[in-house]
Amino acid sequence: MQSVSTNLNLQETRRHGSPDFPLEFNTDDTRDYYKNDINWHWHEEFELVYIIEGCVACHINQSVYELQPGEGIFINSSVLHRFTSEKYGIITNVIFLPAFLAAKESLIYRKYVMPLEKAEMPCIVLRKEEVWKKQMLSLLQELFSNLKTAEWNELSIRNQLSEIWLLMFLKLNSEQLAPKMVNGSAHSRKMLQAMIQYIQMHFERPITLADIAGAANISKNTALRYFQENIGISPVEYLMQYRLNNACKMLRETSEKITYIARCAGYDNVSYFNRIFKKYVGKTPSQYRAERSKE
């Protein structure tokens, strides 16, 4: 079972590509993740996603975009996102630093890359109804086909990606390229990070909504609103999901008793832990461990 490794601020910790070629190509199956959930994360790199099979919900901050096979999405730098699926979804993506397209001191970066990198716009959904987006999806397929070959040419990859970027950039208007502002939205994300950090550091002990809100020095109602605005769930729901994710990890990777795992996940009452686990995971902790041991 896979998961996206993040730090306390939900920034993905894994490096994409290499320092001299900061681009990475991946194919992900949501069935390889807990409950078909590629969990919340963000990274400095841009990301281009293409759906191969199934239906995938792409969560961008508080918005959700349902994507079907043949559709895709561009995710801007440093944007919080998540992928989920009711049944399953297979996606391909390419993740690359802005500097992959042009050096930061260059005219090309200042004129064609930086305006989008610094734009308030978090994403662009790619569907075939618009001609230029259909063309962009076709170019993405060509790029991914090239990346799947055993011996691909680095310059060819860069040229293909530059063609995709130019097509996208030239179709954006001044409103879409409006720069990010230091506003209430940025403040809510900062407060969210403080609350998530508190949860991840203290999830093993009893935590109340007041505790979580207090970590950001805001009211309980404001804490609820900031969680809902940014990731679409309540602080208590996030706490429960984080606890169950950690319990699943221990069940998969250790032979510790379930009573001990329950306590490590913040549940002193093992019967209650068993009920919560079965309700949200769909099976008891013992069943989950037995199934994973066979994989």
Protein Blocks (a to p, Z undefined) as FASTA:
>chain_A
ZZddddfkopafbdghjfklccddddddfklpghhiacddddfbdcddddfbdcddddeh
jbccdddehiacdddehiacddddfkbccdddddddfklmocfkbmklmmmmmmmmmpmb
lbdcddfkbmklmmmmmmmmmmmmmmmpmbdcfklmmmmmmmmmmmmmmmpcfklmpccd
ddfklmmmmmmmmmmmmmmmmmmpccdfklmmmmnopafklmmmmmmmmnopafklmmmm
mmmmmmmmmmmmmccdfklmmmmnopablklmmmmmmmmnopafklmmmmmmmZZ
